[in-house]
Amino acid sequence: MDVTQVINTKGAARKLGCTETWIHKLVSAGKLQAYVYDVNGVLVAHKAEEKRQGQGLYFLVSDVDIYQANALQRLKRSHSKNS
């Protein structure tokens, strides 16, 4: 059995050190993949164009880690250009 770690919006914000609003902006911009539970309780990819107020968003810990690593690389590159 394969176990996948899933966190909610609050957990993703805490992990990335930002606000929950910023997490929603990342999802809307297509920079971070979010998931929702369907009516059968299965985790499915959230489509950014679907606006469903009040529906909880969930994130794979591995996706958040990849986004964080990529953001850190971008930050390092931008700082090295300014130096």
Backbone as JSON Lines, residues from 0, in Angstrom:
{"i":0,"aa":"M","n":[0.84,-1.17,0.0],"ca":[0.0,0.0,0.0],"c":[0.9,1.25,0.0]}
{"i":1,"aa":"D","n":[0.63,2.16,-0.9],"ca":[1.42,3.39,-1.03],"c":[0.75,4.5,-0.23]}
{"i":2,"aa":"V","n":[1.5,5.14,0.66],"ca":[0.97,6.21,1.5],"c":[1.47,7.55,0.98]}
{"i":3,"aa":"T","n":[0.53,8.48,0.79],"ca":[0.86,9.82,0.33],"c":[0.48,10.8,1.42]}
{"i":4,"aa":"Q","n":[1.41,11.68,1.76],"ca":[1.13,12.69,2.78],"c":[0.4,13.86,2.14]}
{"i":5,"aa":"V","n":[-0.68,14.27,2.79],"ca":[-1.52,15.37,2.31],"c":[-1.67,16.38,3.43]}
{"i":6,"aa":"I","n":[-1.57,17.67,3.08],"ca":[-1.79,18.73,4.05],"c":[-2.85,19.69,3.52]}
{"i":7,"aa":"N","n":[-3.48,20.42,4.42],"ca":[-4.5,21.38,4.0],"c":[-3.85,22.73,3.72]}
{"i":8,"aa":"T","n":[-4.66,23.73,3.41],"ca":[-4.15,25.06,3.07],"c":[-3.34,25.66,4.21]}
{"i":9,"aa":"K","n":[-3.84,25.51,5.43],"ca":[-3.13,26.06,6.59],"c":[-1.76,25.41,6.75]}
{"i":10,"aa":"G","n":[-1.7,24.1,6.55],"ca":[-0.43,23.39,6.65],"c":[0.55,23.79,5.56]}
{"i":11,"aa":"A","n":[0.04,23.99,4.35],"ca":[0.9,24.43,3.23],"c":[1.44,25.83,3.5]}
{"i":12,"aa":"A","n":[0.58,26.71,4.02],"ca":[1.02,28.07,4.33],"c":[2.1,28.06,5.4]}
{"i":13,"aa":"R","n":[1.91,27.24,6.41],"ca":[2.9,27.14,7.48],"c":[4.22,26.6,6.94]}
{"i":14,"aa":"K","n":[4.15,25.6,6.09],"ca":[5.35,24.98,5.53],"c":[6.12,25.95,4.65]}
{"i":15,"aa":"L","n":[5.4,26.79,3.89],"ca":[6.05,27.75,3.0],"c":[6.33,29.09,3.67]}
{"i":16,"aa":"G","n":[5.81,29.29,4.87],"ca":[6.03,30.54,5.58],"c":[5.3,31.72,4.97]}
{"i":17,"aa":"C","n":[4.07,31.48,4.53],"ca":[3.27,32.55,3.94],"c":[1.83,32.45,4.46]}
{"i":18,"aa":"T","n":[0.96,33.28,3.91],"ca":[-0.44,33.26,4.35],"c":[-1.26,32.27,3.52]}
{"i":19,"aa":"E","n":[-2.41,31.93,4.04],"ca":[-3.33,31.06,3.31],"c":[-3.81,31.75,2.03]}
{"i":20,"aa":"T","n":[-3.97,33.07,2.09],"ca":[-4.37,33.82,0.89],"c":[-3.32,33.66,-0.21]}
{"i":21,"aa":"W","n":[-2.05,33.72,0.17],"ca":[-0.98,33.57,-0.81],"c":[-1.01,32.17,-1.43]}
{"i":22,"aa":"I","n":[-1.33,31.16,-0.65],"ca":[-1.44,29.79,-1.17],"c":[-2.53,29.75,-2.24]}
{"i":23,"aa":"H","n":[-3.67,30.38,-1.99],"ca":[-4.76,30.42,-2.97],"c":[-4.32,31.14,-4.24]}
{"i":24,"aa":"K","n":[-3.51,32.2,-4.09],"ca":[-3.0,32.91,-5.27],"c":[-2.06,32.03,-6.07]}
{"i":25,"aa":"L","n":[-1.23,31.24,-5.41],"ca":[-0.33,30.31,-6.11],"c":[-1.13,29.27,-6.88]}
{"i":26,"aa":"V","n":[-2.21,28.79,-6.29],"ca":[-3.06,27.8,-6.96],"c":[-3.73,28.44,-8.18]}
{"i":27,"aa":"S","n":[-4.28,29.65,-8.0],"ca":[-4.95,30.34,-9.11],"c":[-3.99,30.62,-10.27]}
{"i":28,"aa":"A","n":[-2.73,30.9,-9.94],"ca":[-1.73,31.19,-10.97],"c":[-1.17,29.92,-11.6]}
{"i":29,"aa":"G","n":[-1.55,28.76,-11.06],"ca":[-1.06,27.49,-11.61],"c":[0.35,27.14,-11.17]}
{"i":30,"aa":"K","n":[0.82,27.77,-10.11],"ca":[2.18,27.52,-9.64],"c":[2.25,26.4,-8.6]}
{"i":31,"aa":"L","n":[1.11,26.06,-8.01],"ca":[1.05,25.0,-7.02],"c":[-0.22,24.19,-7.26]}
{"i":32,"aa":"Q","n":[-0.06,22.89,-7.38],"ca":[-1.19,22.01,-7.65],"c":[-1.97,21.74,-6.36]}
{"i":33,"aa":"A","n":[-3.26,21.97,-6.42],"ca":[-4.14,21.69,-5.28],"c":[-5.04,20.51,-5.63]}
{"i":34,"aa":"Y","n":[-5.57,19.87,-4.6],"ca":[-6.46,18.74,-4.76],"c":[-7.7,18.95,-3.91]}
{"i":35,"aa":"V","n":[-8.79,18.32,-4.28],"ca":[-10.03,18.34,-3.51],"c":[-10.54,16.91,-3.41]}
{"i":36,"aa":"Y","n":[-11.39,16.68,-2.44],"ca":[-12.03,15.37,-2.33],"c":[-13.34,15.41,-3.1]}
{"i":37,"aa":"D","n":[-13.55,14.41,-3.96],"ca":[-14.81,14.34,-4.71],"c":[-15.9,13.72,-3.84]}
{"i":38,"aa":"V","n":[-17.08,13.54,-4.41],"ca":[-18.22,13.01,-3.64],"c":[-18.0,11.6,-3.13]}
{"i":39,"aa":"N","n":[-17.06,10.87,-3.74],"ca":[-16.75,9.51,-3.31],"c":[-15.6,9.46,-2.31]}
{"i":40,"aa":"G","n":[-15.08,10.63,-1.93],"ca":[-13.98,10.67,-0.98],"c":[-12.63,10.41,-1.59]}
{"i":41,"aa":"V","n":[-12.53,10.56,-2.91],"ca":[-11.27,10.33,-3.62],"c":[-10.61,11.68,-3.87]}
{"i":42,"aa":"L","n":[-9.32,11.76,-3.63],"ca":[-8.57,12.98,-3.86],"c":[-8.34,13.16,-5.36]}
{"i":43,"aa":"V","n":[-8.82,14.29,-5.92],"ca":[-8.68,14.57,-7.35],"c":[-8.08,15.96,-7.53]}
{"i":44,"aa":"A","n":[-7.43,16.16,-8.66],"ca":[-6.79,17.45,-8.95],"c":[-7.85,18.56,-9.03]}
{"i":45,"aa":"H","n":[-7.55,19.66,-8.4],"ca":[-8.42,20.85,-8.44],"c":[-8.11,21.62,-9.71]}
{"i":46,"aa":"K","n":[-9.15,22.04,-10.4],"ca":[-8.97,22.85,-11.6],"c":[-9.06,24.31,-11.2]}
{"i":47,"aa":"A","n":[-8.04,25.1,-11.57],"ca":[-7.96,26.5,-11.15],"c":[-9.18,27.3,-11.59]}
{"i":48,"aa":"E","n":[-9.77,26.93,-12.72],"ca":[-10.93,27.68,-13.21],"c":[-12.21,27.37,-12.42]}
{"i":49,"aa":"E","n":[-12.2,26.32,-11.62],"ca":[-13.36,25.99,-10.79],"c":[-13.32,26.82,-9.52]}
{"i":50,"aa":"K","n":[-14.28,27.67,-9.35],"ca":[-14.39,28.48,-8.14],"c":[-15.47,27.88,-7.27]}
{"i":51,"aa":"R","n":[-15.08,27.23,-6.18],"ca":[-16.05,26.6,-5.29],"c":[-15.78,27.08,-3.88]}
{"i":52,"aa":"Q","n":[-16.38,28.21,-3.56],"ca":[-16.19,28.85,-2.26],"c":[-16.45,27.87,-1.13]}
{"i":53,"aa":"G","n":[-15.54,27.8,-0.2],"ca":[-15.73,26.99,0.98],"c":[-15.23,25.56,0.86]}
{"i":54,"aa":"Q","n":[-14.87,25.13,-0.34],"ca":[-14.36,23.77,-0.49],"c":[-12.89,23.74,-0.09]}
{"i":55,"aa":"G","n":[-12.53,22.81,0.77],"ca":[-11.16,22.72,1.24],"c":[-10.19,22.29,0.16]}
{"i":56,"aa":"L","n":[-9.03,22.94,0.13],"ca":[-7.97,22.55,-0.78],"c":[-6.94,21.75,-0.01]}
{"i":57,"aa":"Y","n":[-6.39,20.76,-0.67],"ca":[-5.38,19.91,-0.07],"c":[-4.18,19.84,-1.0]}
{"i":58,"aa":"F","n":[-3.02,19.58,-0.43],"ca":[-1.78,19.6,-1.18],"c":[-0.94,18.39,-0.82]}
{"i":59,"aa":"L","n":[-0.28,17.83,-1.82],"ca":[0.67,16.76,-1.55],"c":[1.93,17.39,-0.96]}
{"i":60,"aa":"V","n":[2.44,16.83,0.1],"ca":[3.64,17.37,0.74],"c":[4.78,17.42,-0.27]}
{"i":61,"aa":"S","n":[4.87,16.42,-1.13],"ca":[5.94,16.4,-2.14],"c":[5.82,17.57,-3.11]}
{"i":62,"aa":"D","n":[4.6,17.97,-3.49],"ca":[4.4,19.12,-4.37],"c":[4.83,20.42,-3.68]}
{"i":63,"aa":"V","n":[4.5,20.55,-2.41],"ca":[4.87,21.75,-1.65],"c":[6.39,21.81,-1.51]}
{"i":64,"aa":"D","n":[7.03,20.67,-1.25],"ca":[8.48,20.63,-1.13],"c":[9.16,21.02,-2.44]}
{"i":65,"aa":"I","n":[8.63,20.55,-3.56],"ca":[9.19,20.89,-4.87],"c":[9.02,22.38,-5.15]}
{"i":66,"aa":"Y","n":[7.84,22.93,-4.85],"ca":[7.63,24.36,-5.05],"c":[8.61,25.16,-4.19]}
{"i":67,"aa":"Q","n":[8.79,24.75,-2.94],"ca":[9.68,25.45,-2.03],"c":[11.13,25.41,-2.54]}
{"i":68,"aa":"A","n":[11.57,24.27,-3.04],"ca":[12.93,24.15,-3.57],"c":[13.11,25.04,-4.8]}
{"i":69,"aa":"N","n":[12.11,25.05,-5.69],"ca":[12.19,25.89,-6.88],"c":[12.18,27.37,-6.53]}
{"i":70,"aa":"A","n":[11.38,27.75,-5.55],"ca":[11.31,29.15,-5.12],"c":[12.64,29.57,-4.53]}
{"i":71,"aa":"L","n":[13.28,28.68,-3.79],"ca":[14.58,28.98,-3.2],"c":[15.63,29.18,-4.29]}
{"i":72,"aa":"Q","n":[15.59,28.35,-5.32],"ca":[16.52,28.49,-6.44],"c":[16.32,29.83,-7.14]}
{"i":73,"aa":"R","n":[15.06,30.22,-7.37],"ca":[14.77,31.51,-8.01],"c":[15.29,32.66,-7.15]}
{"i":74,"aa":"L","n":[15.11,32.55,-5.85],"ca":[15.57,33.58,-4.94],"c":[17.1,33.71,-4.97]}
{"i":75,"aa":"K","n":[17.8,32.58,-4.97],"ca":[19.26,32.59,-5.02],"c":[19.74,33.23,-6.32]}
{"i":76,"aa":"R","n":[19.09,32.89,-7.45],"ca":[19.51,33.46,-8.74],"c":[19.29,34.96,-8.76]}
{"i":77,"aa":"S","n":[18.16,35.42,-8.23],"ca":[17.87,36.86,-8.27],"c":[18.83,37.63,-7.37]}
{"i":78,"aa":"H","n":[19.24,37.04,-6.26],"ca":[20.18,37.7,-5.37],"c":[21.57,37.72,-5.97]}
{"i":79,"aa":"S","n":[21.95,36.67,-6.68],"ca":[23.29,36.64,-7.26],"c":[23.42,37.63,-8.43]}
{"i":80,"aa":"K","n":[22.33,37.94,-9.11],"ca":[22.35,38.93,-10.19],"c":[22.54,40.34,-9.62]}
{"i":81,"aa":"N","n":[22.0,40.57,-8.43],"ca":[22.07,41.9,-7.82],"c":[23.41,42.14,-7.13]}
{"i":82,"aa":"S","n":[24.19,41.1,-6.91],"ca":[25.46,41.25,-6.2],"c":[26.59,41.65,-7.1]}
